[in-house]
């Protein structure tokens, strides 16, 4: 005779508590909206000054922190991605790449691409590099009183920084730091697969939209991590009484979910020459109508920061930079982190760490 399986005891009190938590969470929409607006006011906490604005593009200067000795003489110009808001580089008090560099004695400037105007839908990638980034470099040099600057590019901003550095040929750029920067676009990531020429007609999209609307990215990027929305809801429910946590959490959510439009012609060229033809890896150059950006013309120190668990810019796509730059002294620093680790100063366990910012500031000091 088979022995009856003993059934686990039912904790009625625990079930009731969970039920009440769910009920309270379902009625908290207005509360979360209010907290989201509180979080919005906490973005970009580091004091800054507007130096230059042209069309959608702005250049900001971050004054040094009081009592911090300058350890790097040349200024650092930060170049964020075109897809998301640049606040990820100065997200929240204690989670700010900008502030982290200032605390380590680095003079910091940042270029913000902004929301492209209807008139910018025809602006080419070359114009974005030579006109907007080029002028930001010159304005930074002039304001800092320096002959040359360092560039620090994040994600696609790093790719643009590599292209600009190749066009500059060492005249104004003395060093380049790339963070989670895709260079080999034929990688194992979903973005690479989605953009394949055989099933992604970028001409039809750009010709239809002009500038690519933010909703286009907001509806596709969540599929990079399909379970993220479920995890987000669970976190909000479990932490609904912790206001300090929620403000921090929602600050990051604003960056993740509130995309900005992408300039149309730039998008066309990035998809065609980057994701579809993979010219940087295959040819070690990027040919514009006006001139050619040859990676062999980058002849100054480069620090390439790679995150091993990055689902947006896979590590293999980023680490290839060392093989592409024949005439540069490239140091690859690979860490067990995700796509936002270097911007927020969080490790693979989502804990605060100074390792990444110490590494970048130390490298800048060593080449200055």
N, C-alpha and C positions, 0 to 999 in steps of 0.2 A: 504494500500500500504506500503510495507516494505521500511524502510529508508535505503538508500545506505550507506554502511560502508565506512568511510573515510580512504583512503589509506595514510600510512605514507609518508612523504616527502623523496625523494631520495637525499642523499648528494653526488653529483657527485664528488666533490673535495676529499671527504674522500675515496671514492672508488678508485679514481686515485692514491691517496697516498698509499693505501694498495697494489694496483697492482704494483706500482713502487718498493715497499718494497719487494714483492715476486720476482720480476724480478731480483733485486739486490742480494737477498738471493740465488737464483738459480745459480748465476754466481760467488759465493763466495767460491767455494770449495778450491781453492789454499790459499785463505786468512785464512780460518779455519784451514787448515793443518799447515800453518806457526804459527798460534796462538797456536795450539796444541803442537808444538815443543817448543815454548816459555814456555808453561805451564809445560812441562816435565822437563825443567831446573829448575823450581821452586819447584819441589817435594823434600822431605827430606831436608828442609831448615836448620834444627838444626845441628850445628857442631858435629861431632862424630869421634870416633877412632875405627878402627878394632882391636879386641883383639884376635880373634880366627876364623879359618875357617877349615872346614872338609867336603869334598865332596861339596854338594850344600849349606851347612849350615854355617852361619856366626853369630858371636856375636859382637855387637857394644856397646861401652861405650860413654855416652854423658856427657862431662865435665860440671860442674856446671856453672850457669850464674854468671857473675861478679856482686858482691854486694849483692847476695842473700844468706841469712843465712841458713845453713843446719838445718832443723827441724826434719828430720827423719834419724836416725843413720844407720839402716840396708838398703841395696840397694834394689831397685825394679827392677825385671827382667820382661820385657814385652814379652808376648808370643802371636803373631798374628795367624790368621787362616792359614791353609795350602792352601786354595783355591785361594786367591787373593794375590796381592803384598802387602807387609807389609807397604808400604808408607802411608796407611790410618791412621797409628798411628802418622805420622809426615808429613801430607799432604801438608800444605801450611802455610805461615806465618800468625799467628793468628788463625789457625785451626789445631792445633797440640797437641795431648794428651801428647806427649813427652815433648814439650816445656812447656805445662801447669803444668806438674809435676815438672820440673826444677824450674819454677818460684815460686813454693810453697815449695822449699827447700828439694825436694826428689832427691836422687841419682838414676839415671836411666840407665839401660842397656836394650838392645833388642836383642832377637834371631830372625834371619831371616832364614826361611826354604829354600828359594831359589828355583830355577828350578831343579827338581830332575834329576839326570843323568840316563842314561840307566841302569847302575849298581845298582841303588837304587830301581828299580822296584820290586826287591825281598826282600827289607828291610821291616821287619815286624813293626807293630805298637809298639811292645815292644822295638824294636831296636831304633825307633825314640824317644821313651820316655827315656829309660835308657842310650842310647849312646849319642844322640844329645842334648836332653834337660838336661839330667843328667850332661853332661860335661859342658854345658853352666852354669848350677847352680854352679858347682865347680869352674869354671873359674871366675864367678862373685864374689863368696865368696873370692877367693884368691886375686883378684884385689882390692876389697873393704876392705879387711882386716876384714871380718866379719864371724862369725861362721854360721850365718843363713841369708836367704834372704826372701824377699816377692815376690810372683808371681802375675802378673796381666795378665789374659788371655782374649782375645777377640774372641767372636763367637766360632768356633771350637777350636781355641787356648785355650779358657777357658775350654772346655771339656778335652783337653789333659792335661791342668794344674791340673784339678781335679784328673785325673788318676795318674799323676806323684805324686801328693801330697799324694794319697793313698799308692803308692808304697814307698814313702819316709818315711812315718810314723813319721813325725815331727823331723827327724834328721837334715835336712838342711833347711826346709821351716818353717818360723815363722808365716806366714799369707798369705791368698789367696784372691785376688779380682777377681771376675768373672764378665764379662760384656757381655750382650746379649748372654749368653752361654746355648746352648740346652743340656738338660739332659734327659727329657722325649721326646723320638723321635716319640712316637705315639700321635702326637698333631693334630691340625686342619689345619696345614699348607700344602701347596702344595708339598713341599719337602718330607714330610712324606708320602703323598699319592703316589707320583711318585715312591718312593723307596720300595713300598710294594712287598713282596716276590712273590706273585701270578702273577705279571706282570713285574718284573724287575729282569732279570737274570744277577746278578753282576759277576758271574763266567765267563760267556761268554764274557762280556765286558773286564774284566781284562786279561783273557787269550788271547784275540784278540789284545788288545792294549799294554799291559804291563803297563807303566805309562799312566794314563788317560789324553788325550790331552786337552789343554786349550780350543780348539774349541768345545769340548763336553759341557763344561760349558757355553761358550759364546753363544751357540745356544739354551740352555735350560733356563738359568737364566732370560733372558728378559721376559719369560712367567709368571714369578712371578707377574709382573705388566705389563700386555699386552699393556697398553696405554702409557707406559713410552717413547717409541720411538717417538710417536706423540708429546707428551709434550716436549721432547727434541728438536725436529725440530722447534716447535713453539717458544720455548725460544730462540734458536739461531737466529731465524728470527727477533724476536722483540728486541733483545739485540745486533744486529749485529754491531752497531756503538759504543758499550760500551766495549772497549778493556779490561779494568781492570776486568769487570764482566766476560767476556768470558774466560780470562786466568784462573780465579778461577774456573769457571764452567767446563772448559775442563780438569783441573787438576783432578777433581773428576771423570770426565768421563773416563780418562785414567785408574783409579783404577777400575771403574765399568766394563769396556769393555775389558781390556787387562789382561785376566786371566793367570795363570801359570799352567803347568802340575801338576797332583796330583799323588804321588807315588802309584803304582798299588796295592801292597799287603796291604798297609795302607787303601786304599780306600775299598778294599774287606772287611776288618775287620770292618771298621766303618759302612759300609752299613749292613753287616750281623748281627753283634752283637748290633749295635746302632739302626739303622732305622728299621731293620726287627725283631729282637728279643728283643730290648729295655731292655737290661740286667741291665743297671744302675738303672732304675726305678723298674723293676720287682724283681731283685735279690740284689740290692745295692752292686754289685760287678762286676768286669770284669775279667774273667779268661784268663790268657795268658798261653802258654805252660810252661813258665819258673816259673811263680808264679801268685798269685791272688792279684788283687788290690781291697781291701775291703774299702768301703766308711767309715765304722766304725773306720778305722785307722786314719782318719783325725781328729785331736784333738786340732787344733789351730784356732784362729779367722778367720772368712770368711765374706767378704762383697760381696753380690750378687746384681749387678746392673741390673735392669730389665726395658726394654723399652715397654711401654704399647701398642704401635702401630707398633710393629716390625713384618714385613711380612716375614722375613727370619727365625728368631728364635722367634716364637710366645711367648708371655709373659707367658702363662701357662706352656710351655716347660721349661722355665728358672726358674720360681718362685718355682718349685718343689724342688730345691736344699735344701731348709731349712728342708724339710721333709725327705730327704735322708741322711743327715749327723747327726747321732744320738749323736755323741760325740764332736761336734764342736759348738762353739758359733757363730751362723750364724745371720747376720743382712741382711735383704732384703730391698733394697732401690728401689722403683718402681716410675718411672717418665713417664709423657705423652710425649714420644719421639719415634723416629724410630730407625732402625738398626744402623745408623751411628751417632746418637746423642752424645754418650759418647766419641767417637773418635774425633769428630770435634768440640764439644762444642756448638752444635746448639740445640735449643729447638724445640717444636712441630710446631712452626710457622717459623722455619728455621732462627731464630734470634740467635745471639751469646749470650751465657750465661756462667757464671762461676760456676753455681750451682753444676754440676756434678763433676768437677775437685776439687772444694772446698771440696765436700763430701769425695772423695777418699783420698785426701791428709790429711784431718782432721782425717779420720779413721786410716790411717797409723800412724799419729802422736800419736793417742790415744792408740794404741797397742804397740808402739815401746818401 
